[in-house]
């Protein structure tokens, strides 16, 4: 029996954002944009969805005089990510 | 990158590449702090040795090491790459603790003539060794261990000087002591400059 893939994470850009955030403690918007290669508008929308799901935290601050948005994964986000990877493995392991 | 759904295999591929790329990007220029502190210390130590040969004793020159080092770190810190990982935090804690210890060693040297070169090399060697194990880099581990082991040369040299050098011969005693600066520079070269270049070469490809 295949586990169902979390639809919120089974989307290229949201999964990319979560993968970056799982490997760091925190990352700012520019770092995420450069790593994922997404447009600012699209990235902003996806970050908002992940935040609303409670998977990431978003803090607005300043770096010098420039505004800076910093994102970090939450415990809930880590759990969802791990569950997603486990579900993926069950698919791959069964020859898909 | 789009928001469209995609296959399970593509998902795993994306996760792997994102994690690897982020780690590689954060590791870029990770040898630069070693180069800042290493080159500064080597230069000031050699300068002090040269001045000592002309009987010019500028002890205050040693204070240029923390001044230039911290200024260099501040400038380097401005090129923030936008993300922080757990390794950065651990290394930052290690060197903050050691940095405070250096101030304490300086205080002990100024007021109680504590053996500063021995203590600085020992502490910096400990920091470098720990950093090497945290980042899993052989050159840094070796540099740190070589420094920690070599730190014993300073008290050993002093012990030999007391036994074999005529303490009434001020010039000879002075010459003997000034070689401490060259030894100090050489250890920093092995401990920080060489691992710093190796790290940058490894991660900046």
Interface residues (C-beta under 8 A of the other chain):
Chain A: X5 X10 X11 X12 X13 X14 X15 X16 X19 X20 X22 X23 X24 X25 X26 X27 X28 X30 X31 X34 X35 X36 X37 X38 X42 X46 X63 X85 X88 X91 X92 X96
Chain B: X1 X2 X3 X4 X5 X6 X8 X9 X10 X11 X12 X14 X15 X18 X19 X21 X22 X23 X25 X26 X80 X81 X82 X83 X84 X85 X86 X88 X89
